[in-house]
Amino acid sequence: MLKYRLITALILIPVVIAALFFLPPLAFALVTLAVCMLAAWEWGQLAGYVERSQRIWLAIICGFLLALMMLSVPAYHHSVHQLMIGGPLWLSLVWWLAALLLVLFYPRSAALWRNSRPLRLIFGLLTIVPFFWGMLALRQFDYVNNHFTGAWWLLYVMVLVWGADSGAYMFGKLFGKHKLAPRVSPGKTWEGLIGGLVTSAVISWLFGRYAPLSLEPMTLLICSIIAVLASVLGDLTESMFKREAGIKDSGHLIPGHGGILDRIDSLTAAVPVFACLMLLVF
C-alpha cells in the first residue's frame, strides 16, 4: 500500500504543479470542474445514493450548476467581490463553522441529518461549490499583472496543507497520546495537531521569505494557521460522513490513496477559507 501511495504521489505532484502554472484560466477552470464532478460522484455515496446511475446524475448536475455559475460571471470581470464568486467564499466560513459543531457533537449531531438525503446533498454542495470558487479565485488573483501570482498562492496553500498533514502524521506517531476526535477519527491526536501547526508555521515562514507572496508576514501567518485548522476540520468532516455511510474510502480512483474526496477533503475546507480571508477579509 505504501509503495502505491509513493508512486502515485510522485506522478500526481508534478502534474498538479504543471496544471497550476501552465494551464490558462479557462483550461484550469475546466480541470477543476472535472475534479469537482468526480467529488460529487463520490459524495453521492456519502449522501446515501448507492446506485451508479444516481451518482452519475449527481455529478452531471453538479457540473452543470458550476458551469452555469461560471457563465453568469462576465468574462472581463472576475473580481472576487462579484456575488457569484465572493458569495460562496463567505458561505464557506459559515458552513465550516457549522461543520465544526457537527463534528464536536457527533454522534448526537448525526440525528439531525442521518436520515435526510437532501440535507446530506446540501452539505456536499456547501463543500464542493466554495472549493471550486476558491480554486478559481486564487488562481486568477492579479492575473492581469502576473500570470503566475495566483499559481504561487495555490501552490502555497496546497504545500501548507500537505505539510501540515505530514507533520501531524509524524508527530502523532511519535508522541500521540491524547485523542483529538475519537468518535470521528480515532487515529488523530492533539499532539499530531500541534505538530501539524508547527510544520505549517515553518512552511509559512519559508514561503514568505523565498516565494513571491505579497502579503504581510503576520497576516500570512494568521491566514495560514486558520486554513490549516480548517483543513483538519475538512478531514474530520469527511471521516464523519464516511463513518455514517459505513465506508472506509470515498472511492478507488487513485491507487493507494482511495478516492478524489479522500485526497482533497482537507483542501475543500482550506482553499475557500484561505481565499476568503486573504481576498475578502484582509
KEKOL-961526 format. One record per residue (C-alpha): x, y, z negated; residue in three letters. Coordinates in steps of 0.1 Angstrom, whole numbers, plus 5000, padded with zeros to 4 digits. Each point is the difference from the previous one (the first is absolute). Layout:
// residues N
<pt <X; Y; Z>; "ALA">,
...
//
This chain:
// residues 282
<pt <5000; 5000; 5000>; "MET">,
<pt <5028; 5024; 4991>; "LEU">,
<pt <5018; 4993; 5033>; "LYS">,
<pt <4968; 5008; 5020>; "TYR">,
<pt <4996; 5032; 4979>; "ARG">,
<pt <5035; 5012; 5007>; "LEU">,
<pt <4999; 4992; 5038>; "ILE">,
<pt <4966; 5017; 5004>; "THR">,
<pt <5013; 5031; 4981>; "ALA">,
<pt <5031; 5002; 5021>; "LEU">,
<pt <4979; 5000; 5031>; "ILE">,
<pt <4972; 5023; 4988>; "LEU">,
<pt <5020; 5027; 4984>; "ILE">,
<pt <5019; 5011; 5032>; "PRO">,
<pt <4967; 4998; 5019>; "VAL">,
<pt <4982; 5023; 4975>; "VAL">,
<pt <5029; 5025; 4999>; "ILE">,
<pt <5001; 5001; 5039>; "ALA">,
<pt <4962; 5005; 5000>; "ALA">,
<pt <5003; 5029; 4976>; "LEU">,
<pt <5027; 5019; 5019>; "PHE">,
<pt <4994; 4991; 5036>; "PHE">,
<pt <4963; 4996; 5006>; "LEU">,
<pt <4982; 5031; 5012>; "PRO">,
<pt <4971; 5012; 4978>; "PRO">,
<pt <4972; 4983; 5020>; "LEU">,
<pt <5019; 4967; 5002>; "ALA">,
<pt <5007; 5001; 4963>; "PHE">,
<pt <4964; 5008; 4993>; "ALA">,
<pt <4989; 4970; 5021>; "LEU">,
<pt <5025; 4976; 4982>; "VAL">,
<pt <4987; 5013; 4966>; "THR">,
<pt <4965; 4995; 5012>; "LEU">,
<pt <5007; 4964; 5010>; "ALA">,
<pt <5016; 4994; 4965>; "VAL">,
<pt <4969; 5014; 4984>; "CYS">,
<pt <4978; 4978; 5020>; "MET">,
<pt <5019; 4969; 4989>; "LEU">,
<pt <4998; 5012; 4964>; "ALA">,
<pt <4962; 5004; 5005>; "ALA">,
<pt <4999; 4964; 5014>; "TRP">,
<pt <5017; 4988; 4968>; "GLU">,
<pt <4979; 5022; 4977>; "TRP">,
<pt <4969; 4983; 5013>; "GLY">,
<pt <5011; 4969; 4981>; "GLN">,
<pt <5004; 5020; 4968>; "LEU">,
<pt <4965; 5014; 5006>; "ALA">,
<pt <4985; 4965; 5003>; "GLY">,
<pt <4998; 4997; 5038>; "TYR">,
<pt <5016; 4967; 5007>; "VAL">,
<pt <4986; 4994; 5035>; "GLU">,
<pt <5026; 5008; 5027>; "ARG">,
<pt <4973; 5018; 5022>; "SER">,
<pt <4990; 5022; 4970>; "GLN">,
<pt <5036; 5011; 4994>; "ARG">,
<pt <5007; 5007; 5037>; "ILE">,
<pt <4970; 5023; 5000>; "TRP">,
<pt <5013; 5017; 4968>; "LEU">,
<pt <5034; 5006; 5017>; "ALA">,
<pt <4983; 5014; 5032>; "ILE">,
<pt <4977; 5023; 4980>; "ILE">,
<pt <5029; 5013; 4979>; "CYS">,
<pt <5021; 5006; 5032>; "GLY">,
<pt <4970; 5018; 5016>; "PHE">,
<pt <4995; 5022; 4970>; "LEU">,
<pt <5037; 5010; 4998>; "LEU">,
<pt <5001; 5006; 5038>; "ALA">,
<pt <4968; 5022; 4997>; "LEU">,
<pt <5016; 5020; 4972>; "MET">,
<pt <5031; 5005; 5021>; "MET">,
<pt <4981; 5012; 5030>; "LEU">,
<pt <4981; 5025; 4978>; "SER">,
<pt <5032; 5018; 4992>; "VAL">,
<pt <5011; 5025; 5027>; "PRO">,
<pt <5032; 4988; 5018>; "ALA">,
<pt <5015; 5034; 4995>; "TYR">,
<pt <4992; 5003; 4963>; "HIS">,
<pt <5012; 4972; 4977>; "HIS">,
<pt <5002; 5021; 4969>; "SER">,
<pt <4997; 4981; 4968>; "VAL">,
<pt <4975; 5026; 4989>; "HIS">,
<pt <4975; 4987; 5026>; "GLN">,
<pt <4971; 4983; 4981>; "LEU">,
<pt <5004; 4968; 5020>; "MET">,
<pt <5037; 4997; 4989>; "ILE">,
<pt <5001; 5017; 4966>; "GLY">,
<pt <4967; 4986; 4988>; "GLY">,
<pt <5011; 4963; 5000>; "PRO">,
<pt <5032; 5011; 4982>; "LEU">,
<pt <4981; 5017; 4972>; "TRP">,
<pt <4977; 4971; 4999>; "LEU">,
<pt <5029; 4976; 4995>; "SER">,
<pt <5008; 5017; 4967>; "LEU">,
<pt <4964; 4995; 4988>; "VAL">,
<pt <5000; 4964; 5012>; "TRP">,
<pt <5033; 4990; 4983>; "TRP">,
<pt <4989; 5016; 4967>; "LEU">,
<pt <4968; 4979; 5002>; "ALA">,
<pt <5021; 4969; 5009>; "ALA">,
<pt <5021; 5006; 4970>; "LEU">,
<pt <4969; 4998; 4978>; "LEU">,
<pt <4989; 4968; 5018>; "LEU">,
<pt <5034; 4984; 4993>; "VAL">,
<pt <5003; 5012; 4964>; "LEU">,
<pt <4966; 4986; 4991>; "PHE">,
<pt <5002; 4968; 5021>; "TYR">,
<pt <4983; 4975; 4998>; "PRO">,
<pt <4971; 5019; 4984>; "ARG">,
<pt <5001; 5026; 5029>; "SER">,
<pt <4995; 4972; 5025>; "ALA">,
<pt <4964; 4997; 4989>; "ALA">,
<pt <4994; 5033; 5018>; "LEU">,
<pt <5012; 4988; 5035>; "TRP">,
<pt <5004; 4962; 4998>; "ARG">,
<pt <4967; 4992; 5016>; "ASN">,
<pt <4998; 5029; 5024>; "SER">,
<pt <5015; 4995; 5035>; "ARG">,
<pt <4992; 5036; 5011>; "PRO">,
<pt <5018; 5015; 4970>; "LEU">,
<pt <5031; 4979; 5006>; "ARG">,
<pt <4999; 5011; 5036>; "LEU">,
<pt <4999; 5036; 4989>; "ILE">,
<pt <5030; 4993; 4978>; "PHE">,
<pt <5018; 4987; 5031>; "GLY">,
<pt <4991; 5032; 5020>; "LEU">,
<pt <5012; 5022; 4971>; "LEU">,
<pt <5033; 4980; 5002>; "THR">,
<pt <5006; 4998; 5037>; "ILE">,
<pt <4987; 5034; 5014>; "VAL">,
<pt <5021; 5022; 4977>; "PRO">,
<pt <5030; 4978; 5007>; "PHE">,
<pt <4995; 5005; 5037>; "PHE">,
<pt <4998; 5038; 4997>; "TRP">,
<pt <5029; 5001; 4975>; "GLY">,
<pt <5022; 4983; 5025>; "MET">,
<pt <4990; 5023; 5028>; "LEU">,
<pt <5002; 5032; 4979>; "ALA">,
<pt <5035; 4992; 4988>; "LEU">,
<pt <5012; 4989; 5035>; "ARG">,
<pt <4987; 5032; 5016>; "GLN">,
<pt <5013; 5023; 4973>; "PHE">,
<pt <5019; 5029; 5016>; "ASP">,
<pt <5001; 4980; 5033>; "TYR">,
<pt <5000; 5031; 5022>; "VAL">,
<pt <5033; 5013; 4985>; "ASN">,
<pt <5017; 4966; 4995>; "ASN">,
<pt <4987; 4967; 5013>; "HIS">,
<pt <5018; 4980; 4973>; "PHE">,
<pt <4990; 5019; 4968>; "THR">,
<pt <4968; 4980; 4995>; "GLY">,
<pt <5019; 4967; 5007>; "ALA">,
<pt <5025; 5008; 4973>; "TRP">,
<pt <4971; 5006; 4975>; "TRP">,
<pt <4983; 4968; 5009>; "LEU">,
<pt <5033; 4981; 4998>; "LEU">,
<pt <5006; 5016; 4966>; "TYR">,
<pt <4966; 4988; 4986>; "VAL">,
<pt <5005; 4965; 5013>; "MET">,
<pt <5035; 4997; 4987>; "VAL">,
<pt <4988; 5014; 4967>; "LEU">,
<pt <4972; 4975; 4997>; "VAL">,
<pt <5022; 4970; 5011>; "TRP">,
<pt <5028; 5011; 4977>; "GLY">,
<pt <4977; 5004; 4970>; "ALA">,
<pt <4984; 4966; 5008>; "ASP">,
<pt <5035; 4984; 5001>; "SER">,
<pt <5011; 5018; 4969>; "GLY">,
<pt <4969; 4989; 4981>; "ALA">,
<pt <5006; 4964; 5011>; "TYR">,
<pt <5036; 4999; 4989>; "MET">,
<pt <4994; 5018; 4967>; "PHE">,
<pt <4969; 4978; 4993>; "GLY">,
<pt <5020; 4968; 5006>; "LYS">,
<pt <5029; 5012; 4978>; "LEU">,
<pt <4982; 5018; 4972>; "PHE">,
<pt <4962; 4994; 5004>; "GLY">,
<pt <4982; 4991; 4968>; "LYS">,
<pt <4970; 5022; 4997>; "HIS">,
<pt <4972; 4994; 5026>; "LYS">,
<pt <4988; 5030; 5019>; "LEU">,
<pt <4965; 4987; 5011>; "ALA">,
<pt <4998; 4963; 4990>; "PRO">,
<pt <4964; 4996; 5011>; "ARG">,
<pt <5008; 5013; 5035>; "VAL">,
<pt <5036; 4991; 5008>; "SER">,
<pt <5017; 4980; 4972>; "PRO">,
<pt <5035; 5004; 5017>; "GLY">,
<pt <5002; 5037; 4996>; "LYS">,
<pt <5016; 5015; 4968>; "THR">,
<pt <5005; 5034; 4985>; "TRP">,
<pt <5038; 4995; 5002>; "GLU">,
<pt <4996; 4994; 5037>; "GLY">,
<pt <4979; 5032; 5004>; "LEU">,
<pt <5027; 5020; 4982>; "ILE">,
<pt <5027; 4984; 5022>; "GLY">,
<pt <4980; 5009; 5031>; "GLY">,
<pt <4997; 5036; 4989>; "LEU">,
<pt <5038; 5002; 4993>; "VAL">,
<pt <5007; 4985; 5034>; "THR">,
<pt <4976; 5025; 5017>; "SER">,
<pt <5016; 5029; 4981>; "ALA">,
<pt <5034; 4990; 5014>; "VAL">,
<pt <4986; 4997; 5035>; "ILE">,
<pt <4983; 5034; 4997>; "SER">,
<pt <5033; 5016; 4989>; "TRP">,
<pt <5020; 4983; 5029>; "LEU">,
<pt <4974; 5010; 5027>; "PHE">,
<pt <4997; 5035; 4986>; "GLY">,
<pt <5038; 5004; 5001>; "ARG">,
<pt <5008; 4983; 5033>; "TYR">,
<pt <4969; 4999; 5022>; "ALA">,
<pt <4983; 5030; 5017>; "PRO">,
<pt <4971; 5003; 4975>; "LEU">,
<pt <4991; 5037; 4995>; "SER">,
<pt <4984; 4999; 4966>; "LEU">,
<pt <5010; 5012; 4966>; "GLU">,
<pt <5017; 4972; 4981>; "PRO">,
<pt <4977; 5002; 4970>; "MET">,
<pt <4969; 5001; 5022>; "THR">,
<pt <5014; 4970; 5020>; "LEU">,
<pt <5006; 4981; 4968>; "LEU">,
<pt <4964; 5007; 4987>; "ILE">,
<pt <4984; 4989; 5033>; "CYS">,
<pt <5023; 4970; 5001>; "SER">,
<pt <4992; 4988; 4965>; "ILE">,
<pt <4963; 5004; 5005>; "ILE">,
<pt <5002; 4982; 5033>; "ALA">,
<pt <5019; 4971; 4984>; "VAL">,
<pt <4974; 4997; 4973>; "LEU">,
<pt <4973; 5000; 5027>; "ALA">,
<pt <5019; 4972; 5018>; "SER">,
<pt <4999; 4978; 4969>; "VAL">,
<pt <4963; 5008; 4997>; "LEU">,
<pt <4994; 4990; 5037>; "GLY">,
<pt <5017; 4967; 4994>; "ASP">,
<pt <4980; 4993; 4968>; "LEU">,
<pt <4967; 5010; 5017>; "THR">,
<pt <5006; 4976; 5029>; "GLU">,
<pt <5009; 4973; 4975>; "SER">,
<pt <4968; 5006; 4981>; "MET">,
<pt <4979; 4996; 5032>; "PHE">,
<pt <5019; 4969; 5010>; "LYS">,
<pt <4995; 4985; 4966>; "ARG">,
<pt <4963; 5006; 5003>; "GLU">,
<pt <5000; 4985; 5035>; "ALA">,
<pt <5019; 4970; 4988>; "GLY">,
<pt <5029; 5003; 5025>; "ILE">,
<pt <5038; 5004; 4995>; "LYS">,
<pt <5008; 5019; 5032>; "ASP">,
<pt <4979; 5023; 5021>; "SER">,
<pt <5011; 4982; 5032>; "GLY">,
<pt <5028; 4980; 5016>; "HIS">,
<pt <5010; 5023; 5028>; "LEU">,
<pt <5035; 5008; 4988>; "ILE">,
<pt <5022; 4969; 4992>; "PRO">,
<pt <5011; 4999; 4964>; "GLY">,
<pt <4981; 5032; 4992>; "HIS">,
<pt <4963; 4991; 5003>; "GLY">,
<pt <4978; 5024; 5017>; "GLY">,
<pt <5001; 5037; 5011>; "ILE">,
<pt <4983; 5011; 4968>; "LEU">,
<pt <5025; 4981; 4979>; "ASP">,
<pt <5027; 5021; 5017>; "ARG">,
<pt <4983; 5034; 5000>; "ILE">,
<pt <4980; 4998; 4968>; "ASP">,
<pt <5024; 5023; 4982>; "SER">,
<pt <5003; 5024; 5030>; "LEU">,
<pt <4962; 5003; 5003>; "THR">,
<pt <5001; 5019; 4967>; "ALA">,
<pt <5034; 5016; 5001>; "ALA">,
<pt <4998; 5015; 5036>; "VAL">,
<pt <4967; 5020; 4997>; "PRO">,
<pt <5008; 5010; 4964>; "VAL">,
<pt <5035; 5013; 5009>; "PHE">,
<pt <4986; 5017; 5031>; "ALA">,
<pt <4973; 5017; 4980>; "CYS">,
<pt <5024; 5012; 4973>; "LEU">,
<pt <5026; 5012; 5025>; "MET">,
<pt <4979; 5015; 5027>; "LEU">,
<pt <4969; 5012; 4980>; "LEU">,
<pt <5010; 5005; 4964>; "VAL">,
<pt <5036; 5012; 5001>; "PHE">,
//
